[in-house]
Amino acid sequence: MNPIKNALKSLSVTTTNVIVALIFFIITAKISNPAFFGKVAIIQLLEVVTSAFFYFIPGAIITREISYLYARKEVNKSIIGKFLSFPFLAIPFFLILLIFLNYVKLTIPYLFLYLLSNVLTAIMIGMDMFTESAITGNLFLIIRWGISIIAVLLHNIYLFIEIWTLGGLLSVSMNYVFLSRKVGLVFPSLDFAFLFKHFREGLPLYLSSLSSFFSSQGDRVTTAYLLGSYYLGIYQFSALVAGVPSMILGALGNVLLPTASFYKALGKDEKRMSSLSFRLLSLLTFLAVIISIPIGEIVINRFFPAYRAGLEVFIILLISSTLPFSISSLTNFIIAAKKDLRPFLVLSVLNGSLVVLTSYLLIPRIGIMGGAISQIIVATISSLFVLFYAIRTSVFIPAKKELILLSITPLIGAYEIIVDPVFMDFLLVLVIISIFKLFKIISEDEIRIIEGFLPRGLRFIATILRIIS
């Protein structure tokens, strides 16, 4: 289980997503309008609903359990078949969509395939099958954003859904074949006792996911309800562009849970793993925020002039979604260490309530900016909670280096909101690098550990880290 190699494989999917989606949005912006984009946003919203409401056994629990078994060489197709059975239990719930608009009804097959594909992927990455999941992930994204341009050209939302369904079918089929080649032919095997055991264990995460839906999507739902699909299109577009840096970082973070679970099963110290990961991700997070804001402004101004009204929203959403990443990544180590997850439910309920409340209060007064402000409030609360709970459970023990990084995180956010000129961002990059070098945030011993995981072609990364530290 090599975290760096796996991160690169995961990053390949994100890179494809960014490139193909950028082409898709450029074409859509030129030949369509925010109202059509709003319909696409509703389909994406249904994906989030599916993940939040119908993912009865959270993917994090599946990946952790499979990773533990994989480290002990105890994975078998019987266990995999039991995990694969629960998406079929969600089918009756998908039928609720029959009461909605015609094009929403047609998303039912796609949403089922989307759920099943996510479960297959959670199992595969727990078994260190990042190469296979990257292959299917890239293929799906090419179909999702590339081929669906045909539907945009024809202004046909029904064809759009059919193309996405085809992509989901191919993704599920390929993942199933890869998994069967690894462990043998697998069939869904309904075992209520097994499913209930893991459902009960993952219940805090599941309920947190429901609440998180409102905290992450409540602003969009409120925007659609109060302002209509036009402003939803502008807001959702700003959120998508703002989400690119966190999407890229997320590709790197996706390896943390299976890696932490794998090495925890082998007796490694999660505190050392969480500390090093936090400091590395802090460096990447700071640079991602500082560099992405001016690039995003240029992209929106140059290629998407119809969405310039969302520029300020874009900046706040980027900061709220990206800057807390190094802190939120500590959740992976909490799950891997099998700590009590019930407190996350309290956090999610609080966040969901705050987003809905602040969105309803602010959006009628200041428009879509109100939704962005609600997101930065939630991001702040979530970060403080995860940090406190990681420390309380002794999964993460911040020393001087970690405290320095924690102290400058909010300062970077405030700086990016207040300071505008691009050359000032360049100066901030130099300040961040100087801090890492002055306080030797990453030690030589830790660089050698990182170097041991680096492929030969990426050994230059260790050299860069030595220069910085």
TORFIMAR-749357 format. One line per 5 residues: their letters; for each residue x, y, z of C-alpha. Coordinates in Angstrom, 2 decimals, decimal comma, always signed. Example, Ala and Ser with C-alpha at 12.3 -4.5 7.8 and 13.67 -1.06 7.14 Angstrom:
BEGIN
as = +12,30 -4,50 +7,80 ~ +13,67 -1,06 +7,14
This chain:
BEGIN
mnpik = +0,00 +0,00 +0,00 ~ +2,04 +2,92 -1,35 ~ +0,22 +6,20 -0,56 ~ +2,18 +8,32 -3,05 ~ +1,74 +5,99 -6,01
nalks = -1,94 +5,58 -5,16 ~ -2,35 +9,34 -4,82 ~ -0,93 +9,81 -8,32 ~ -3,37 +7,25 -9,72 ~ -6,23 +8,97 -7,95
lsvtt = -4,95 +12,33 -9,18 ~ -5,11 +11,12 -12,78 ~ -8,89 +10,81 -12,43 ~ -9,16 +14,30 -10,98 ~ -6,97 +15,73 -13,74
tnviv = -9,20 +14,15 -16,37 ~ -12,24 +15,53 -14,57 ~ -10,85 +19,06 -14,49 ~ -9,72 +19,09 -18,13 ~ -12,77 +17,45 -19,69
aliff = -15,20 +19,33 -17,45 ~ -13,49 +22,64 -18,33 ~ -13,99 +21,92 -22,04 ~ -17,60 +20,95 -21,33 ~ -18,33 +24,14 -19,41
iitak = -16,62 +26,36 -21,98 ~ -18,79 +24,91 -24,73 ~ -21,90 +24,97 -22,54 ~ -21,29 +28,62 -21,63 ~ -20,93 +29,56 -25,30
isnpa = -23,96 +27,75 -26,69 ~ -26,28 +27,45 -23,70 ~ -27,42 +29,56 -20,76 ~ -27,43 +29,40 -16,95 ~ -30,97 +27,96 -17,02
ffgkv = -29,82 +24,81 -18,87 ~ -26,83 +24,60 -16,56 ~ -29,29 +24,80 -13,69 ~ -30,94 +21,57 -14,91 ~ -27,53 +19,89 -14,99
aiiql = -27,00 +21,20 -11,46 ~ -30,24 +19,52 -10,36 ~ -28,97 +16,16 -11,67 ~ -25,72 +16,67 -9,81 ~ -27,75 +17,57 -6,73
levvt = -29,55 +14,23 -7,04 ~ -26,14 +12,51 -7,00 ~ -25,40 +14,19 -3,69 ~ -28,83 +13,16 -2,38 ~ -28,07 +9,57 -3,38
saffy = -24,73 +9,60 -1,56 ~ -26,24 +11,21 +1,53 ~ -29,51 +9,29 +1,89 ~ -28,99 +5,90 +0,23 ~ -25,38 +5,10 +1,12
fipga = -26,63 +3,08 +4,10 ~ -23,17 +1,75 +4,96 ~ -20,78 +4,69 +4,48 ~ -17,93 +4,18 +2,03 ~ -15,41 +5,04 +4,75
iitre = -16,57 +2,05 +6,82 ~ -16,42 -0,27 +3,80 ~ -12,92 +0,90 +2,83 ~ -11,64 +0,65 +6,40 ~ -12,98 -2,88 +6,91
isyly = -11,66 -4,11 +3,56 ~ -8,26 -2,48 +4,22 ~ -7,96 -4,22 +7,59 ~ -8,84 -7,56 +6,01 ~ -6,51 -6,93 +3,08
arkev = -3,58 -6,19 +5,41 ~ -4,23 -9,51 +7,17 ~ -4,82 -11,35 +3,86 ~ -8,37 -12,24 +4,93 ~ -10,44 -10,66 +2,12
nksii = -12,83 -13,07 +0,42 ~ -15,62 -12,76 -2,13 ~ -18,29 -13,66 +0,44 ~ -17,64 -10,46 +2,41 ~ -17,45 -8,41 -0,78
gkfls = -20,76 -9,88 -1,99 ~ -22,45 -8,87 +1,26 ~ -21,29 -5,26 +0,90 ~ -22,44 -5,23 -2,73 ~ -25,98 -6,21 -1,80
fpfla = -27,05 -3,08 +0,03 ~ -27,37 -0,74 -3,01 ~ -30,22 -2,99 -4,18 ~ -32,09 -2,19 -0,97 ~ -32,18 +1,45 -2,11
ipffl = -34,15 +0,74 -5,29 ~ -37,61 +1,26 -3,69 ~ -36,48 +4,67 -2,42 ~ -35,41 +5,76 -5,91 ~ -39,00 +5,25 -7,06
illif = -39,95 +8,37 -5,10 ~ -38,49 +10,34 -8,01 ~ -41,41 +9,19 -10,17 ~ -43,49 +12,02 -8,73 ~ -41,14 +14,70 -10,11
lnyvk = -40,54 +16,25 -13,54 ~ -40,12 +13,99 -16,56 ~ -36,37 +14,41 -16,91 ~ -35,90 +13,78 -13,18 ~ -37,74 +10,43 -13,48
ltipy = -35,22 +9,27 -16,07 ~ -32,33 +9,69 -13,62 ~ -33,43 +6,65 -11,55 ~ -31,30 +4,05 -13,42 ~ -28,30 +6,38 -13,43
lflyl = -28,54 +7,10 -9,71 ~ -28,66 +3,38 -8,88 ~ -25,59 +2,74 -11,04 ~ -23,90 +5,74 -9,42 ~ -24,48 +4,27 -5,95
lsnvl = -23,34 +0,77 -6,95 ~ -20,22 +2,15 -8,63 ~ -19,30 +4,07 -5,48 ~ -19,60 +0,91 -3,38 ~ -17,43 -1,03 -5,84
taimi = -14,84 +1,74 -5,75 ~ -14,82 +1,80 -1,93 ~ -14,12 -1,94 -1,93 ~ -11,44 -1,70 -4,61 ~ -9,40 +1,06 -2,99
gmdmf = -9,52 -0,89 +0,27 ~ -7,77 -3,68 -1,65 ~ -5,15 -1,34 -3,13 ~ -6,79 -1,50 -6,58 ~ -6,17 +2,16 -7,37
tesai = -4,98 +1,40 -10,90 ~ -8,21 -0,35 -11,82 ~ -10,42 +2,29 -10,18 ~ -8,47 +5,00 -12,03 ~ -9,10 +3,29 -15,38
tgnlf = -12,87 +3,12 -14,87 ~ -12,95 +6,57 -13,30 ~ -11,25 +8,17 -16,29 ~ -13,51 +6,36 -18,76 ~ -16,64 +7,43 -16,89
liirw = -15,54 +11,08 -16,81 ~ -14,79 +11,13 -20,53 ~ -18,33 +9,89 -21,18 ~ -19,84 +12,10 -18,47 ~ -18,38 +15,39 -19,68
gisii = -16,96 +14,62 -23,12 ~ -19,66 +12,73 -24,98 ~ -22,46 +14,58 -23,18 ~ -21,43 +17,72 -25,09 ~ -23,55 +16,26 -27,89
avllh = -26,61 +16,66 -25,67 ~ -25,62 +20,25 -24,92 ~ -25,30 +21,02 -28,62 ~ -28,80 +19,65 -29,13 ~ -30,11 +21,34 -25,93
niylf = -31,52 +17,94 -24,99 ~ -31,53 +17,19 -21,25 ~ -33,00 +13,72 -21,89 ~ -30,10 +12,71 -24,10 ~ -27,80 +14,15 -21,47
ieiwt = -29,22 +11,77 -18,85 ~ -29,01 +8,79 -21,24 ~ -25,32 +9,43 -21,88 ~ -24,58 +9,65 -18,15 ~ -26,50 +6,39 -17,62
lggll = -24,37 +4,70 -20,27 ~ -21,24 +5,94 -18,50 ~ -22,51 +4,58 -15,18 ~ -23,27 +1,19 -16,73 ~ -19,79 +0,90 -18,23
svsmn = -18,18 +2,00 -14,96 ~ -20,06 -0,61 -12,91 ~ -19,36 -3,35 -15,45 ~ -15,63 -2,68 -15,60 ~ -15,26 -2,39 -11,83
yvfls = -17,15 -5,68 -11,44 ~ -14,84 -7,42 -13,91 ~ -11,69 -6,06 -12,23 ~ -12,94 -7,11 -8,80 ~ -13,97 -10,58 -9,99
rkvgl = -10,53 -11,13 -11,53 ~ -8,98 -10,28 -8,16 ~ -11,08 -12,46 -5,83 ~ -13,21 -14,62 -8,12 ~ -16,72 -14,21 -9,49
vfpsl = -18,70 -12,11 -7,02 ~ -22,46 -12,05 -6,56 ~ -24,47 -9,79 -4,25 ~ -25,36 -11,80 -1,16 ~ -28,00 -10,32 +1,12
dfafl = -27,07 -10,86 +4,77 ~ -29,18 -8,63 +7,02 ~ -27,21 -9,46 +10,16 ~ -23,92 -8,52 +8,46 ~ -25,36 -5,36 +6,94
fkhfr = -27,07 -4,29 +10,14 ~ -23,85 -4,75 +12,12 ~ -21,93 -2,40 +9,79 ~ -24,90 -0,08 +9,42 ~ -25,05 +0,30 +13,20
eglpl = -21,29 +0,88 +13,38 ~ -21,44 +3,45 +10,61 ~ -24,72 +5,00 +11,76 ~ -23,09 +8,20 +13,11 ~ -21,38 +8,71 +9,74
ylssl = -24,59 +7,92 +7,86 ~ -26,65 +10,34 +9,91 ~ -23,84 +12,86 +9,65 ~ -24,00 +12,46 +5,89 ~ -27,71 +13,32 +5,94
ssffs = -27,02 +16,42 +7,99 ~ -23,98 +17,25 +5,87 ~ -26,24 +17,29 +2,83 ~ -27,95 +20,34 +4,25 ~ -24,67 +21,94 +5,28
sqgdr = -23,06 +21,38 +1,86 ~ -26,13 +21,68 -0,37 ~ -28,54 +23,71 +1,72 ~ -27,27 +26,91 +0,15 ~ -27,94 +25,52 -3,33
vttay = -31,40 +24,25 -2,45 ~ -32,24 +27,62 -0,88 ~ -30,86 +29,48 -3,90 ~ -32,98 +27,37 -6,25 ~ -36,08 +27,91 -4,10
llgsy = -35,66 +31,65 -3,52 ~ -33,90 +32,83 -6,68 ~ -34,67 +30,23 -9,37 ~ -32,58 +28,10 -11,76 ~ -30,77 +31,11 -13,33
ylgiy = -29,06 +32,15 -10,10 ~ -28,65 +28,51 -9,12 ~ -26,72 +28,07 -12,37 ~ -24,41 +31,00 -11,55 ~ -23,93 +29,86 -7,96
qfsal = -23,38 +26,22 -8,90 ~ -20,90 +27,21 -11,59 ~ -18,96 +29,35 -9,10 ~ -19,00 +26,43 -6,65 ~ -17,73 +23,99 -9,28
vagvp = -14,82 +26,21 -10,30 ~ -14,07 +26,94 -6,64 ~ -14,14 +23,21 -5,92 ~ -11,35 +22,32 -8,35 ~ -8,47 +22,83 -5,85
smilg = -10,24 +20,81 -3,14 ~ -11,04 +18,17 -5,75 ~ -7,35 +17,83 -6,58 ~ -6,38 +17,75 -2,92 ~ -9,17 +15,26 -2,33
algnv = -7,58 +12,94 -4,86 ~ -4,46 +12,97 -2,69 ~ -6,52 +12,64 +0,47 ~ -8,46 +9,65 -0,87 ~ -5,48 +7,42 -0,12
llpta = -5,30 +8,42 +3,55 ~ -8,12 +6,22 +4,86 ~ -7,08 +2,94 +3,19 ~ -3,40 +3,64 +3,91 ~ -4,00 +4,58 +7,54
sfyka = -6,26 +1,53 +8,02 ~ -3,77 -0,79 +6,32 ~ -0,79 +0,31 +8,41 ~ -2,88 +0,60 +11,58 ~ -3,77 -3,08 +11,11
lgkde = -0,04 -3,77 +10,93 ~ +0,55 -1,93 +14,23 ~ +1,89 +1,44 +13,03 ~ +1,43 +4,61 +15,12 ~ -1,42 +6,73 +13,78
krmss = -0,11 +9,85 +15,57 ~ +3,07 +9,89 +13,49 ~ +1,10 +9,25 +10,32 ~ -1,45 +11,99 +11,07 ~ +1,23 +14,54 +12,00
lsfrl = +3,29 +14,09 +8,85 ~ +0,21 +13,98 +6,65 ~ -1,14 +17,17 +8,23 ~ +2,08 +19,10 +7,62 ~ +2,45 +17,92 +4,03
lsllt = -1,17 +18,62 +3,23 ~ -0,92 +22,06 +4,87 ~ +1,86 +23,01 +2,48 ~ -0,14 +21,79 -0,52 ~ -3,33 +23,43 +0,76
flavi = -1,75 +26,85 +1,30 ~ -0,18 +26,83 -2,16 ~ -3,41 +25,59 -3,76 ~ -5,47 +28,42 -2,27 ~ -2,96 +31,16 -3,11
isipi = -2,41 +30,03 -6,70 ~ -5,96 +28,99 -7,56 ~ -7,75 +32,26 -6,81 ~ -6,02 +34,40 -9,50 ~ -6,16 +31,51 -11,99
geivi = -9,88 +31,02 -11,34 ~ -10,57 +34,73 -11,81 ~ -8,75 +34,70 -15,15 ~ -10,62 +31,60 -16,33 ~ -14,04 +33,02 -15,41
nrffp = -13,34 +36,45 -16,93 ~ -11,84 +35,00 -20,11 ~ -14,02 +32,00 -20,87 ~ -17,24 +32,47 -18,88 ~ -18,22 +36,16 -18,95
ayrag = -21,88 +35,26 -18,31 ~ -20,84 +34,06 -14,85 ~ -18,79 +37,10 -13,75 ~ -21,53 +37,96 -11,29 ~ -20,30 +35,04 -9,21
levfi = -16,64 +36,09 -8,91 ~ -16,80 +37,20 -5,27 ~ -18,81 +34,10 -4,44 ~ -16,14 +32,00 -6,17 ~ -13,37 +33,41 -3,92
illis = -15,24 +32,75 -0,68 ~ -16,35 +29,26 -1,76 ~ -12,80 +28,36 -2,77 ~ -11,44 +29,42 +0,60 ~ -14,18 +27,62 +2,53
stlpf = -13,81 +24,37 +0,56 ~ -10,01 +24,25 +0,24 ~ -8,32 +25,96 +3,18 ~ -9,66 +23,56 +5,90 ~ -8,52 +20,48 +3,93
sissl = -5,45 +19,61 +5,99 ~ -7,56 +19,73 +9,17 ~ -10,52 +17,80 +7,77 ~ -8,11 +15,07 +6,56 ~ -7,60 +14,13 +10,22
tnfii = -11,05 +12,52 +10,07 ~ -9,50 +9,65 +8,09 ~ -7,19 +8,82 +10,98 ~ -10,06 +9,01 +13,47 ~ -12,02 +6,48 +11,41
aakkd = -8,97 +4,27 +10,81 ~ -8,27 +4,18 +14,55 ~ -11,89 +3,05 +15,15 ~ -12,70 +5,92 +17,50 ~ -16,26 +6,78 +18,50
lrpfl = -17,92 +8,55 +15,55 ~ -21,10 +9,70 +17,30 ~ -19,85 +13,25 +17,96 ~ -19,74 +13,84 +14,19 ~ -23,52 +13,54 +14,16
vlsvl = -23,84 +16,50 +16,53 ~ -21,51 +18,51 +14,32 ~ -23,43 +17,68 +11,15 ~ -26,79 +18,58 +12,67 ~ -25,34 +21,90 +13,84
ngslv = -23,80 +22,62 +10,44 ~ -26,93 +21,68 +8,53 ~ -29,09 +23,86 +10,73 ~ -26,69 +26,79 +10,41 ~ -26,54 +26,60 +6,61
vltsy = -30,30 +26,45 +6,19 ~ -30,84 +29,24 +8,72 ~ -28,12 +31,58 +7,45 ~ -29,05 +30,92 +3,81 ~ -32,68 +31,83 +4,40
llipr = -31,63 +34,93 +6,31 ~ -28,87 +36,14 +3,98 ~ -29,83 +35,09 +0,43 ~ -32,99 +37,27 +0,24 ~ -30,88 +40,25 +1,40
igimg = -27,54 +39,86 -0,42 ~ -28,29 +37,22 -3,05 ~ -25,97 +34,30 -3,75 ~ -23,25 +35,87 -1,60 ~ -25,36 +34,82 +1,38
gaisq = -24,94 +31,18 +0,44 ~ -21,18 +31,58 +0,21 ~ -21,01 +33,23 +3,64 ~ -23,00 +30,37 +5,15 ~ -20,45 +27,91 +3,74
iivat = -17,47 +29,69 +5,26 ~ -19,23 +29,70 +8,66 ~ -19,76 +25,94 +8,45 ~ -16,19 +25,32 +7,27 ~ -14,84 +27,17 +10,29
isslf = -17,00 +25,27 +12,78 ~ -16,22 +21,90 +11,17 ~ -12,48 +22,53 +11,22 ~ -12,47 +23,48 +14,88 ~ -14,51 +20,42 +15,78
vlfya = -12,37 +17,92 +13,84 ~ -9,21 +19,42 +15,32 ~ -10,57 +19,29 +18,87 ~ -11,84 +15,72 +18,53 ~ -8,64 +14,45 +16,89
irtsv = -6,67 +15,87 +19,81 ~ -9,10 +14,53 +22,39 ~ -8,91 +10,99 +20,97 ~ -5,09 +11,23 +20,79 ~ -5,11 +10,57 +17,07
fipak = -3,36 +13,91 +16,50 ~ -1,08 +15,62 +19,02 ~ -0,06 +19,08 +17,75 ~ +3,46 +20,19 +18,65 ~ +5,20 +23,45 +17,78
kelil = +5,28 +22,83 +14,03 ~ +1,63 +21,91 +13,82 ~ +0,61 +24,89 +15,97 ~ +2,46 +27,26 +13,64 ~ +0,53 +25,90 +10,65
lsitp = -2,77 +26,04 +12,50 ~ -2,18 +29,68 +13,48 ~ -1,48 +30,90 +9,95 ~ -4,40 +29,06 +8,32 ~ -7,07 +31,68 +9,14
ligay = -4,63 +34,48 +8,33 ~ -4,24 +33,16 +4,79 ~ -8,02 +33,09 +4,37 ~ -8,42 +36,67 +5,57 ~ -5,50 +37,79 +3,40
eiivd = -7,02 +36,31 +0,24 ~ -10,39 +37,96 +0,87 ~ -8,93 +41,39 +1,63 ~ -5,89 +41,59 -0,68 ~ -6,51 +41,58 -4,43
pvfmd = -3,36 +42,26 -6,58 ~ -1,79 +39,14 -8,10 ~ +1,78 +40,11 -7,16 ~ +0,74 +40,07 -3,49 ~ -0,17 +36,40 -3,91
fllvl = +3,36 +35,81 -5,17 ~ +4,73 +37,44 -2,02 ~ +2,50 +35,25 +0,11 ~ +3,91 +32,11 -1,55 ~ +7,41 +33,26 -0,59
viisi = +6,27 +33,88 +2,99 ~ +4,80 +30,36 +3,26 ~ +7,97 +28,74 +1,90 ~ +10,08 +30,84 +4,28 ~ +8,00 +29,69 +7,25
fklfk = +8,47 +26,04 +6,29 ~ +12,20 +26,57 +5,94 ~ +12,69 +28,72 +9,04 ~ +10,88 +26,35 +11,39 ~ +11,95 +23,14 +9,58
iised = +8,35 +22,04 +9,38 ~ +9,36 +18,80 +7,63 ~ +12,48 +17,13 +9,00 ~ +15,17 +15,23 +7,11 ~ +14,06 +11,93 +8,68
eirii = +10,52 +12,52 +7,45 ~ +11,76 +13,41 +3,98 ~ +13,56 +10,06 +3,88 ~ +10,30 +8,32 +4,78 ~ +8,53 +10,14 +1,96
egflp = +11,41 +9,36 -0,40 ~ +10,97 +5,64 +0,31 ~ +7,47 +5,78 -1,20 ~ +8,39 +7,93 -4,22 ~ +8,73 +6,28 -7,65
rglrf = +12,11 +6,83 -9,27 ~ +10,72 +9,44 -11,66 ~ +9,45 +11,57 -8,76 ~ +12,55 +11,63 -6,57 ~ +12,85 +15,33 -7,39
iatil = +9,99 +15,92 -4,93 ~ +12,30 +14,89 -2,08 ~ +14,86 +17,38 -3,38 ~ +12,26 +20,16 -3,37 ~ +11,24 +19,28 +0,18
riis = +14,88 +19,40 +1,28 ~ +15,25 +22,86 -0,27 ~ +12,11 +24,08 +1,48 ~ +13,00 +22,53 +4,83
